[in-house]
Amino acid sequence: MNRQTISSFNSADVKSDEQQTIVSDLKVDTNQVSRWSVMRAEAALREGREPHRNGRPPYLTDGQEDLLQCLILIDAACGDFPTFYDICTIAWQIKCASSNLIPSSIQYPSISWAQQYVQEREKLHAKKPAEVEISRIIASNQLNLIKFYDTLFSLYRRHKYPLACIYNFDETSLLIKRIQQAFRICSTEVDVIPLAPQQLITSSTAAFCVAADGSKLPTALIMSETLELQYLGEYISDNMILFQNKKGWMTKQIFRYLMMKVYIPAILERMTHFPNCHRSLLLIDAHASRFCYDVWEYCAQVGIDVLIAPSHVTHLIQPLDNGPNAVFKQELKKHSHLPTRKQDMEMEVKPFIQSVENAIQRTLTVMTIKAGFRDSSTVPYNRQLVFAKIPKFPPKFAVEILQKKKQRQEENVQHREYENNIE
């Protein structure tokens, strides 16, 4: 893999307007790919791994990796290989800038402060299920969706995409629930709670990319690193790509790899079958793993329009959520071969993968995919189908509840900061 590919896996992430202001105050070049990120990728290659596989590099401590993940904003500010204390210092500057404090009047923090700062950020950004539901209620209104549908209609009218050139990408979990302090493996017949960590399929994800004509591109399976999957190569079909990382979730590295190596080439190849078609359309949701400058710049260069759905409304307007994702979970629960007694989970990996593959084959049918696009009012375009189900403005009660929750969170954060300053 050449140096250009390494850089594309680690380019700076998209930042909010508030964060951009803070970065501007710190005079950070947001277009710079930090040498720290390049070092991580190069070290992964030296160890015989590709940057998108095998989870966290082993040469980073838990504290270093957590801080890098939570403070990705400062990635472009690290011109040289930074120490952990260097990163803590920049984090402190960002905190002071966001709080209208003067960094020079305050002593720089210790490493323990930075670790506590990271924990607080994680708590602040970890939404509880009730808050997610409230956010969905607030977002699901005509005023919030009208810009999305107007943009979609404008793109349709301008480019007249064939059905085979309209795509939707999204991922879904593989029916694993957590109860109390253990994990429950879902089955129609029996529930088993493995005890040893190596016995857990802790989390796993399936990523789909489908077209409005009912066709599908290769499916990606992202499995947890607690499972030994090397021997499964012969059992994986050509239409599936297997990844493995720490938590079994989609990451920016996996997303970049899928887009640059699999989906974009496939989309461009399919466009050649339509001489009068010069552009394709890709519908995605506003997930953090999608914020990749280099991917979207390349899409613009090769004629792929990318339309991002507003947050918390994909259950209404995303074709995969309206069809295949729900059917996939039902099929997986119905047909999965799962353990019926306490034994090594490794013995169950092969039948588990096979059951996932069978569920995918039963799910990604032409009928299911087309139904998803139709029910989301995207193909054929009919926004009134969705607007008839939702109010014109967000409900007042939900807005008030969310505002009170955010106010309590801010007060708790300020209280903790005050106690830390006293200490």
N, C-alpha and C positions, 0 to 999 in steps of 0.2 A: 504494500500500500504506500503511495507516495505522500509527500509532505502536504500537498494540496488537499488530499482526502482527509488527512489527520486534522487539518484546520477546520474543514467543513463539519467535522464531528463536534467541534468545541467552540463554535463562534458565540459571541455575546448574545444573551437572551433579550427578547423584547421586554421593555420596561414601561411601567405606568407613567402618566404625566407627572405625578408627584415625585416618583423616583427619578425621572429624568431631570427634574429641577435640582434635586439633591446632587445628582451626578454632575450636573453643570456647575454647581457651586464648588465642587471638588476638583474641577478642571480635568475630568476623566475623558479619555478618548473612547467613546462607546463603540467605535468601529474596529478597535484593536482586539485581536484575539490574544489573550494573555499567554505568556510563556509558561505559566503554571499549568494551564490546560494542555498545551502542546507537550509539556514534559510528561504529564500523566498518560497521554496517548502513546508517546514514544516508549515509555516504560512498559506499557501493556504489550506493544509489539515486540519488544525485546524478549519478553517472557513467553512469546509464542501465542499470544492471545490477540483477538481483534478488539478494538475499543468498545464495541457494543455488546460484548459477551462477558459472562462470568462475574458480573456484579462489580463491587467496589475493589479497586486495586489494593493489593495486600500491603503496600508500603505506606498507606495512610492510616493513622489512628482513627478511632471512632469519633473523637472530638474534632479532628481536622476535617473529616468527611462531612460531618453534620454541619459544621460551620460553613463549609463551601456550598453545601446544598441550600442552607437557609439564607445565606448572604450572597447569592449568585450575582447580585447587583454589583459587587465590588470586583468581580472577576476581571473586567477590563482595566481596572486600576492597578493591577499587579504587573508592573513592567518587567521586573526581574523575578527570580524564584523567591517567593516571600516565605518568611517564617510564620509560624502560627501567631506569634506576637504582632507581626506586621499586619496580618489580617485583622486581628483584634483591634489594632489602632485605627484602621480604616473604618471598621464597624462602629467604633466609638465616634468618629467624625460624622458618620452618617446619622447616628442617633442624635448627636448634638444639633446637626443641621435641621433634622426633622422636628426637633423640639425647640427651635429658635434659641439654642444655647450657644455660648461662645466657647469653642473647644479649647482655646488657649488659657482660659480661666479655670479649667477643670483638669485635674490630674488624670493622665491616661490610665485605663483600667488594667487589671491583672487578667491572666488567662482564666481564672475562676469566674470573674465577672462576665467575660465573653461567653463562657459555657452556659451560665445562667441566662444571659441575654438570648442565646439560641433557644433554650428551653421555653422561655416566655413567648418567643415568636412562634414556636411550634404550637403551643397551646392556643395562641391567639388565632392561628390560621386553621386549626383543626375544628371544623364545624361539626356540631352535633346533629344527629338526624332531624330533630325538631327544627333547628335553624335552617337546615337545607330545605325542608318542606315549606317553611315560611318564605324563604327566598324564591322557591318555585311559584308559590301563590302570587307573590309580588310581581315576578317577571312575566307571568302568563297573562298578558293583557294585550289588546290590539295596539295600543300606543307604542308598546315596546317592540312589537313584531312588524309594524308597518314598514319600517325602513328596510328590514331584511327582505320582505316580499317585493317591495318596490325595486330593490336592487336586483333581485332574482328575475323579475319581469323585464327589466331593462337589459339584462344580459341575454335573456332568451330572444328578445326582439332584435338585438343587435347582431348576435352571432348564429342564431338558429342551429343550436347544437343537435346532432342526431342523438337518439336515445342511447345508443351505445357509447356516446362520448360524455355522458353525465354520470358522475361517480359520487359515492358517499363512503367515507372512511370512519370507522369507530371501533372501539373494543368493548368487550363484555367479560365479566368474571365467570368462573367455572363452578358456580354453585357451591361455594364453601362458606360455612357460617362459623362464627366464633361465639361460644357460649361460656360465660364465667371465665375460668382460667385455662380452658382447653379448646380444641377445635373439633367441631362436629362434621363428619363427612356425610353429606346428604344422600339418602337412598330411600327408595319407596318401601323397602322391606325392613331395614335395620339401621340404627345409628350406632356408630362405633367411635369412641374417643381414644385415639392412640395417646400414650403417655410420654414416650421418649421423643425428643426433638427430631431425631433422624427419621422418625416414623411419620412425620407430618407432611402432607401436601398442604403447606401453609397458605399458599395463594397461587393462583394461576389465571392467565388471561388469554382470550382469543381475540385477535384483531382481524376484522373483515373489511374488504373493499369490494363494493358491488356497483354494477351499472344499471341504469334505468331500463335497459332492454331485458333485464333478468340474468345477465351473465355475471360472473364473479372472477376476481383476480385471486392469486394465492393467499391462503389464510396463514397468519402467524400465530404460533402458540408460544406464550412466555411462561416458563415454569420456574419454580423456586429452586435455589441452589442446594436445598436440602436433599434433592433427588439426584441419583446417578443416572444420567440420560445418555451417556456415550454409546451404550450398546443398542440404542433404539433407532439408529440410523436406518436400518433395513426395514423397520416397521412404519416409517414415515413416508407418506405418499408424496409424489412430485408436486402436488398442489398445496403442500403445507411446509412451512418454514419454522424450525424449532429454535427458540432462544432460551437463555437461562440467566437469571440474575438473582440478587439477594432476596427480593420480595415477590418476584413473579409479576411485577407490574410493568406497564409501558413506561419507557424512559425516553429522553431526548435522543440518546444515542441509538436506541433501537428504531425510533421513529425516523431519524435521519437515514439510517441504513435501508429501511423498508422503502422510503420514498425515493432515494437516490438510486438504489440498486434494483428495486423490484417494480414498484408501482408506476413511477414516472416513465421508465423505459417501456412498460407494458401499455400505458396510456398513449404514448407517442406511436408505438407500433400499430395500435388499433386505429389511430387517426389516419394512417396511410390507406386504410380500406375505404375511406370516404373522401374522394378527390375534392369535393366542394366544401369540406369541413377543414377549417384552419385553426380551430381552437377547441379545447375541451373544458369542462366545468367540474370542479371538485368541491364537494360540500363536506365540511368538517365542523366539529364543535370547538369551543374556546377552552380547550384543556391546556395545561401548562406545557405538556410535552410537545405541543404543536408550534410553540414559539421559536421558530428557527429561521433566522434571516436568510441564510444561504439557500435553504430549500425553496422559500417563496420567491426569492430573486431568480432562481433557476427556472421555476415554474413560469414566471412572467416572460423570461427569455424564450422559452420553447413553446409558448402559446397555451398554457394551462391557467385558466382563471380559478382562483380560490375564493370561496365565499364561506365566511365563518359565522355560524349561528350564535345568537346571543346566549349568554350563560343562563342555565336553569330552565331552558325551554326546549331542550332536545327531545323530551318526551312528546312534544307536540309537533315539531317540524323536521325532525331527523328521520329519514327513511329507514335506517337500520333499527332505530328504537321503536318505530311503528310496525315493524314486521319481523325480520330475521332474529334480532336479539332476544325478543320475548319467546319466540318459537324455539330458539336454540336452547334456552334454559329449560323449557318444558321437555324437550327431547332428551337432553342430557340427564335430567332427573329420572326420566322414564327408562332409559336404556343403559345407564351406567352400570358397569360391573365393579362393585366396590367391596371392601373387606367385610366379612361376616364374623371374624374372630380376631383377637389380638395377635398380630404377626408382623413381620418386617414389611413395612410399606413398600420396600423396593420390589417385592414379589408382585405388587399390585400395579406398578407403574405401567407395564406393557398393556394389560387389559384396560387400565384407565385411559391411556392414550388412544387405544382402539375405540373405546366407547365415545371419546370426544370426536374422533374422526367420523364415526358413524352418525353422531348427532349433527355434525356439520353437513354431511351429505344429505341428511333428511331435511335440514333447515334451508340451505342455500339453493332452493329450487326457483325456477323462473316465476312461478305463481307467488311465492312468498316475497321475493324481492320486489316484484312489480306492485304488490299490495302495499308494501312499505312506502314506496314513492307516492302511490296514489293517496294513502291515508294521511301523509304529511303535506298534501296539497302542493307538492313540487312538480311532479309529472303525472298527469297533466296539471298545469298551473291552475289552482282554484283556491285562493286564500280564504274565501268566504266559508269553506268547509271547516277551517280551523277557527276563524273569527266567530262563527256561530256558537262555539263552545266556551268562549272566554269573554270576560268583561272588557269594556273599552278602556277603563282606567284601573290601576291597581287598587285592591280593597283597602280602605282606610285603616281597618283594624289590624291588618297584617303589617302595614307600614309602621304603625305605632308600636307593635310588639317588637319588630326588628330594631327600631330606633332605641327602645328601652334596653334591649339586650346589648347593643353596641355601646350604649352609654355606660352600662354596668361593667362591661369589659374594660373600657377606657379608665373608669374609676379604679378598678382592681389593678390595672397596670401602673397607674400613677401612685397608688398606695404602695405597691411593691417597690417601685423606684424610690419613693420617699424613705421606706424602711432601709433599703440598701445604702442610701446616702448617709443615713444616721449611723449605720454600722461602719 
